[in-house]
Amino acid sequence: MRTRGKQPDVPAPESPWSEIVPGLWMGGHQFRGGSGRLESVVVRDEFDLVQSLLRLPGYGPDVGVEHHVWPIPDGPLDGTQLAGVIRLARAVNEALDAGRRVLVRCYHGYNRSGLVIAHALVQRGDSADQAVQLIRARRSAWALHNELFVEYLRAGLATVRLLEELTE
């Protein structure tokens, strides 16, 4: 399985965040700026809702911006973690339906944020493969390179959650 921690050759994204569908953005805490150096991504008030799957102090968002934090690993998830991903995806869709601007972020904005956004798109009617293809086209070819997360999406997160809870 390829994950950020195990794959140092995974390049940083070229932008702090990318719009996947209108109003829904996927991003990270670092990107490679125009100078070629890694730059920190600090969210201020660009979004109405920010979901962070990795919490780094000082990266925002501003006070007053709704912020959901659910730290999860870029690897196998247990039933509780999967339940949180499902809840976050539901909150994404509720915010989009209300016309709000949403950012889902993790370290680079590839895997964990991709899992939440892909599940939100599946909830909206896309197939898992359609969601993955869209995310890769809009964010990066490196998005959802964690094949375990793609397998989770293809099986269905509710099913994976049930199976994980049965084994715990």
C-alpha positions in Angstrom: 0.0 0.0 0.0 1.3 3.4 -0.9 1.0 6.1 1.8 2.6 9.4 2.5 4.8 8.1 5.2 6.0 5.2 3.2 6.3 6.9 -0.2 8.7 9.8 0.0 8.8 10.0 -3.8 5.1 11.3 -3.9 5.4 14.9 -5.0 3.8 17.7 -3.2 0.8 19.2 -5.0 1.3 22.3 -7.1 -1.6 24.2 -5.6 -2.9 24.6 -2.0 -6.4 23.3 -3.0 -8.4 22.3 -6.1 -12.1 22.6 -6.8 -13.5 19.1 -7.4 -17.1 20.1 -8.0 -18.6 23.6 -7.6 -18.2 24.6 -4.0 -16.2 21.6 -2.9 -12.4 21.9 -2.6 -9.7 19.4 -1.8 -6.4 20.5 -0.3 -3.6 19.9 2.1 -1.2 21.6 4.5 1.7 22.0 2.1 2.2 22.6 -1.6 5.1 23.3 -3.9 5.0 27.0 -4.8 6.1 28.8 -7.9 9.6 29.0 -6.5 9.8 25.2 -6.3 10.0 25.2 -2.5 7.4 23.7 -0.1 5.1 26.3 1.3 2.6 26.0 4.1 -1.1 26.3 3.4 -2.9 28.4 6.0 -6.6 28.6 5.6 -8.2 31.9 6.7 -11.8 32.6 5.7 -11.9 31.4 2.1 -14.3 28.6 3.0 -17.5 28.3 5.1 -16.7 24.8 6.3 -13.2 23.2 6.7 -12.7 19.6 7.5 -9.2 18.6 8.6 -8.2 14.9 8.6 -4.8 15.9 10.0 -4.5 18.7 12.6 -1.5 21.0 12.5 -1.5 24.0 14.8 -1.4 27.4 13.1 -2.8 26.2 9.8 -6.3 27.7 10.4 -9.0 28.3 9.7 -9.9 31.6 11.2 -12.1 31.9 14.3 -15.7 31.8 13.2 -15.2 29.4 10.3 -16.9 26.0 11.0 -14.1 23.5 11.5 -14.5 19.7 11.8 -11.4 17.8 12.8 -11.2 14.0 12.5 -7.5 12.8 12.4 -7.2 9.5 10.7 -4.2 7.6 9.4 -3.3 7.3 5.7 -3.7 3.5 6.1 -6.1 0.9 7.4 -9.1 2.4 9.3 -11.1 0.9 12.1 -14.9 1.0 12.4 -14.9 4.2 14.4 -12.6 6.0 11.9 -14.8 4.8 9.0 -17.9 6.1 10.8 -16.3 9.5 11.1 -15.4 9.5 7.4 -19.1 8.7 6.6 -20.3 11.5 8.9 -17.8 14.0 7.3 -19.0 13.1 3.8 -22.6 13.6 4.9 -21.7 17.1 6.4 -20.0 17.9 3.1 -23.2 17.2 1.2 -25.3 19.1 3.6 -23.0 22.1 3.3 -23.0 21.9 -0.5 -26.8 21.6 -0.6 -26.9 24.8 1.5 -24.7 26.7 -1.0 -21.6 26.7 1.3 -18.0 26.6 0.2 -16.3 23.5 1.6 -12.6 22.5 2.0 -11.6 19.0 2.9 -7.9 18.7 3.7 -5.2 16.3 4.9 -1.4 16.5 4.5 -1.0 16.8 0.8 -4.6 16.7 -0.1 -4.4 13.3 -1.8 -5.6 10.3 0.2 -7.6 11.1 3.3 -9.3 14.1 1.9 -9.9 12.1 -1.3 -11.6 9.4 0.7 -14.1 11.8 2.3 -14.7 13.7 -1.0 -15.1 10.5 -3.0 -17.6 9.1 -0.5 -19.5 12.4 -0.6 -19.7 12.1 -4.4 -20.8 8.5 -4.1 -23.6 9.6 -1.8 -24.6 12.1 -4.5 -24.9 9.3 -7.1 -21.4 8.8 -8.7 -19.9 5.4 -8.8 -16.7 4.9 -6.8 -14.7 4.7 -10.0 -16.3 7.9 -11.4 -15.5 9.7 -8.1 -11.9 8.6 -8.1 -11.4 9.6 -11.7 -12.9 13.0 -11.2 -10.7 13.6 -8.1 -7.6 12.6 -10.0 -8.5 14.8 -12.9 -9.2 17.9 -10.8 -6.6 17.5 -7.9 -3.7 15.3 -9.1 -2.9 12.0 -10.6 -1.5 11.2 -7.2 -4.9 11.7 -5.5 -6.2 8.5 -3.9 -2.9 6.6 -4.7 -3.6 4.7 -1.5 -5.2 1.7 -3.1 -6.7 0.5 0.2 -8.9 3.7 0.2 -10.0 3.0 -3.4 -10.9 -0.6 -2.4 -12.9 0.8 0.5 -14.8 3.1 -1.9 -15.5 0.2 -4.3 -16.8 -2.0 -1.5 -18.8 0.8 0.1 -17.7 2.5 3.3 -20.8 1.2 5.2 -19.9 -2.4 4.3 -16.3 -1.9 5.1 -17.2 -0.4 8.5 -19.5 -3.3 9.3 -16.8 -5.8 8.4 -14.2 -3.9 10.5 -16.5 -3.8 13.5 -17.1 -7.5 13.3 -13.4 -8.2 13.4 -12.7 -5.8 16.3 
